[in-house]
Amino acid sequence: MSNTFKALRAELESEELTIKITEIELENLPDGDTTVEVHYSSLNYKDGMAVNGNKARIMRNLPMSPGIDLAGIVSSTSNNNFKKGDEVIVTGWGLGETHSGGYSQIVRVNSDWLIKKPNNISLKHSMSVGTAGLTAMLSVIELEKSGITNSSGEIVVTGAAGGVGSLSIMLLNKLGYSITAVTGRMELEGYLKDLGANNIMSRDDLLAMSRPLNSGKWAGAIDTVGSTLLANVLSAIDYGGSVACCGNASGNDLPTTVLPFILRKIQLIGIDSVYCPRNLRNDAWKRLGELITPEEFESITNEVSLSEIEKPAKLILEGKIQGRTVVNIKDI
Ligand SMILES: NC(=O)c1ccc[n+]([C@@H]2O[C@H](COP(=O)([O-])OP(=O)(O)OC[C@H]3O[C@@H](n4cnc5c(N)ncnc54)[C@H](OP(=O)(O)O)[C@@H]3O)[C@@H](O)[C@H]2O)c1
């Protein structure tokens, strides 16, 4: 292995933030018991914030590389459960936030974070889903655990055209659910229907449903946006229904009342992909590979090289990305 590798590196030079592709020496890697040669990473909202001037201080340990997801091959490890050549996935655990991330040809990480890539999914396609797909799968699993089945009634998905929303629709459709997709981009109706949405609702129509309780329209929900949209979803969930709350694209607040909970026995379930336990992650990755075919992964994937990341990283902050962006790290 060469003593140097390339990475997108953020650092402070005379208090000025610079983010550029840099040649780095192996000895500058952070601590960790495992070294991984990264093949692919992905673009998530947090990565958009990191690449665009480290907004909201996503990267908290400069100098470091952004990238909250990676898929690659173990090149050395002191953990007996892994060996050189293993194909692995890392998402969460502070990767790209407190620990140097996946926009780097070589990373050194803690082996507790590694997931052995299931055989039914390729390295590239694991990043077609990445953190967004893991979050969507965990949301579906939690709805199932709460007792929702595809005969319970329709499921509503908010932020439908985003990464988590699109993948949630794809997974629910595979599992035979009827789905309403809520979007601010009605022009993407065709795309959402191709993913498997049965009905499309505009964000404005959901925002207008502002009563504490509306008639029960849906058996369950996957909400990626929070705030008023989540409150209005809660107001229209049928008796005994469940809502997986996994995102805050429109805000951190939740201006709701207790009525959906005490009059309709609604469950609001929190979803976290960052510190999610290993057994749940293994199950979720295996199911993602079972449910989505290679052709379907390809259909939602737009591949860019690390040197092309700037444009999609801007678009994701403007809410203009459709589907998922995979970042090819090997061929910078
Ligand atoms: N819990 C976890 O572990 C976890 C993991 C990953 C992501 N997340 C969170 O989940 C959310 C979605 O992530 P993502 O990767 O899917 O992001 P994304 O690709 O940027 O999609 C977000 C979508 O939310 C909608 N949206 C954006 N701004 C909005 C606003 N002001 N009001 C209402 N809707 C708005 C848009 O959908 P339309 O275009 O269809 O309107 C947008 O496409 C983010 O908040 C992210 O931080 C959480």
The ligand as an ORCA input file, in Angstrom:
! r2SCAN-3c Opt
* xyz 0 1
  N     -33.031      9.514     12.262
  C     -31.946      9.256     11.565
  O     -31.090      8.447     11.945
  C     -31.759      9.952     10.257
  C     -30.959      9.392      9.251
  C     -30.903     10.033      8.001
  C     -31.575     11.230      7.803
  N     -32.286     11.760      8.826
  C     -33.042     12.990      8.636
  O     -34.135     12.690      7.771
  C     -34.456     13.838      6.995
  C     -34.478     13.457      5.527
  O     -33.175     13.072      5.134
  P     -32.863     12.834      3.580
  O     -31.502     12.255      3.505
  O     -34.006     12.149      2.957
  O     -32.815     14.345      3.079
  P     -33.171     14.917      1.626
  O     -32.790     13.934      0.575
  O     -32.611     16.281      1.606
  O     -34.786     14.980      1.633
  C     -35.520     15.798      2.491
  C     -36.884     16.045      1.868
  O     -37.684     16.733      2.832
  C     -38.566     17.624      2.167
  N     -38.334     18.977      2.687
  C     -37.193     19.693      2.620
  N     -37.367     20.904      3.204
  C     -38.633     20.921      3.666
  C     -39.405     21.897      4.363
  N     -38.900     23.078      4.708
  N     -40.681     21.584      4.674
  C     -41.201     20.382      4.335
  N     -40.517     19.421      3.664
  C     -39.251     19.695      3.336
  C     -38.259     17.528      0.693
  O     -39.136     16.542      0.148
  P     -40.081     16.891     -1.111
  O     -39.178     17.419     -2.147
  O     -40.731     15.600     -1.475
  O     -41.038     17.912     -0.575
  C     -36.853     16.959      0.653
  O     -36.592     16.270     -0.538
  C     -33.429     14.897      7.351
  O     -33.973     15.739      8.333
  C     -32.283     14.097      7.929
  O     -31.509     14.852      8.832
  C     -32.406     11.142     10.037
*
